[in-house]
Amino acid sequence: MQQVFKRPASLKDVQTHFCSGCHHGTIHRLVAEAIDKFAVQDKTIGVASVGCSVFLYGYFDVDVVEAPHGRASAVATGVKRAKPENFVFTYQGDGDLAAIGTAEIIHAANRGEDLTVFFVNNTTYGMTGGQMAPTTLVGQKTSTSPYGRNKAKDGAPIRMAELLAQLEGVAFSARVAVNSPKNLMDAKKQIQKAFQYQVEGKGFSFVEVLSACPTNWGMNPLAANERVGTEMSEYFKLGVYKNTANL
């Protein structure tokens, strides 16, 4: 009998520790499938920092460097410059990349570092207690915004895919989701496109992935998955925001 579906070679055969309904496992698979597609497993170096992304080394069968909170793109810059022949990617959350790591990601992108960045946006600090993040939606209740995010006091949620697309050093910027089969297939396409840009040496590529966090949202997995396709996607519009191949 022919096997038509299997675990990607670049993913370890381990049981996930993520909460039920969390999308990290799905995103991991899509990234691993891209690593396999481009046959770069033996020369891939992942960079992860504090947050749910910190466990990258436990799931991917590639070399992984741990970075301080928010510094993954800075560490990845050093890794890529020291080993330009390697494929280097970061895997970061919103509390990490869009908060303490804002300077690092913006300047790495502006310089056009030959990196691929995966940004998992679940609108909260998922690992440390569900605090308000730069991407928390207006009115959303968190452990540090019990009455909901107040736009007048806290500002509007940051749209990272659009923000980075404005920088000249960025070759590719997109936002995707994995809440439905249709969105998942598009996410797979855009993640592989981001990989291709680095393989071809075209510069900085960025993919933002909208993700569910049922535990910190206080929802069951089905409701959290639905929220990604409604409330989140209404504010964080899915699409490709920059593709230098089309310019």
HELIX and SHEET records of a PDB file:
HELIX    1   1 HIS A   24  LYS A   37  1                                  14    
HELIX    2   2 GLN A   41  LYS A   43  5                                   3    
HELIX    3   3 CYS A   52  PHE A   55  5                                   4    
HELIX    4   4 LEU A   56  TYR A   59  1                                   4    
HELIX    5   5 ALA A   72  ALA A   82  1                                  11    
HELIX    6   6 ASP A   94  GLY A   95  1                                   2    
HELIX    7   7 ASP A   96  ILE A  100  3                                   5    
HELIX    8   8 THR A  102  ARG A  111  1                                  10    
HELIX    9   9 LYS A  151  ASP A  154  1                                   4    
HELIX   10  10 MET A  160  ALA A  165  1                                   6    
HELIX   11  11 PRO A  181  VAL A  199  1                                  19    
HELIX   12  12 PRO A  214  TRP A  217  1                                   4    
HELIX   13  13 PRO A  221  ARG A  227  1                                   7    
HELIX   14  14 VAL A  228  MET A  232  3                                   5    
HELIX   15  15 SER A  233  TYR A  235  1                                   3    
HELIX   16  16 THR A  244  ASN A  246  5                                   3    
SHEET    1   A 7 ASP A  63  GLU A  66  0                                        
SHEET    2   A 7 THR A  44  ALA A  48  1                                        
SHEET    3   A 7 PHE A  87  GLY A  93  1                                        
SHEET    4   A 7 THR A 116  ASN A 121  1                                        
SHEET    5   A 7 PHE A 204  LEU A 210  1                                        
SHEET    6   A 7 VAL A 170  ALA A 177  1                                        
SHEET    7   A 7 GLY A 239  ASN A 243 -1                                        
END                                                                             
